[in-house]
């Protein structure tokens, strides 16, 4: 059953085994595994329930306002970094580029070595990874699913002798529409909206959309449920109050809202780590101008990637193809005024890519009771600044090797490179706050997992050290950045955690 604000009013009371806050990559699989095991499950989603046949129009501005947190305008407190997340049933899996990477074994091993996290090795997770990949149909892009800009990326990488490959994406008979970040109007994207959420509902779960959790309830060191407000989708007025009693509360609201909810509930503050260690995979992009049309809006935005520099000692970043519609292109190129106008006139000849840069957790999240929102702080440290510059230089070198006439670097002070000989000028500019246009597409780490309660928020199961029965099942729990697009890692860890809880069922139910 899916319940929406338009159908609800007054005081609503529910009692279930498990309440899951969030319906994205963490919440969807967890809810399904619990419901499949016969547990009574209630999913709470702050965003609306939108479907391809009724709502997905492929209009960038309209869909951003519907599907993204703050309409796509969520950013750090100083406005220097955009932090993009989905706010809808299915979460960010509805609006992402569908990139599917398995969690790097070296990252998982570092979690055990540095933070004492056991039971989450690559081999421990592999059964869940395989199950997730099959459920969402994670497969390598076929030749016709790689558009011209992505082919040019591979051409440039080949010319330089760099390792590259087609990206794997979660899709079924891709319609090649190119509007992946606005929700798939053809239901070909195998997001949580069309996989794990309906699977959970078919297994008996109930989902409340348009519903924001106000507070987590506890008694005697254990969680007892949540209180939430159901809001009119248009006016944002509260139309109903939802009271839920539950044996387990599982938080999957994302690495911004999960710590904010815990802070609002005045929970899990013992270690001092809640809201700290925010990693975002800071992603600068470059725009290349080619002599011939490349039609970047045709076909899937993400077609290929370059992993030549993925290991930390080689640079610590991935280069990924990412094409944009006109609105997205104008935003991501990071230019203004006459330069932006002139570039957009050549839109048919523009190709873009971005990088996923490893960062050590340079930011923080703090709930602000005055605004009712989370204040996000993020400043690149010296090492990450160097990685960002190296990633921009590598993108430029690749584009010129592919035949580009010019490359626009994403600095606030315009930098238009006209040959590979000019690339070193990238290192002369600042990448400090407001000096560069970067995005934070993958927030992680704000409720860090670890064995020591004095230095972490949750244990290896995802259960908070401070409150029993309260779990964090999204990227908030990652001790470090995962170094790849996180959706496969999030779904797999969430699945694994559900199975771990169910294997010790008498402890919780």
Secondary structure, DSSP 8 states (H G I E B T S, - for coil): -EE-GGG--EEEEEEEEEEEE--STTHHHHHHHHHHTT--EEEE-SSB---TTTT----HHHHHHHHBGGGGT-B-TTS-EE---B-BTTGGGGTS--B-----HHHHHHHHHHH---S-SHHHHHHHHHHHHHHHTEEE--GGGS-HHHHHHHHHHHHHT--EEE-EEEBSS----S-GGG--TTS-B--TTTTHHHHHHHTT-EEE-SEEEEEEEEETTEEEEEEEEEE-TTT--EEEEEEEEEEEEEE-SHHHHHHHHHHHTT-S-TTS-TT--BB---EEEEEEE-SS---TTSS-S--EEE-TT-SGGGTSEEEEE----HHHHHHHT---HHHHHHHHHTGGGEEEEEEEE-----EEEEEETTTTEEEEEE---HHHHHHHHHHHHHHHHHHHHTT-SEEEE-BSS-EEE-SGGGGGGGGGS--STTTB-EE----B-TT-B-S-TTT-SB-TTSBBSSSBTEEE-SGGG-SS--SS-SHHHHHHHHHHHHHHHHHTGGGT-
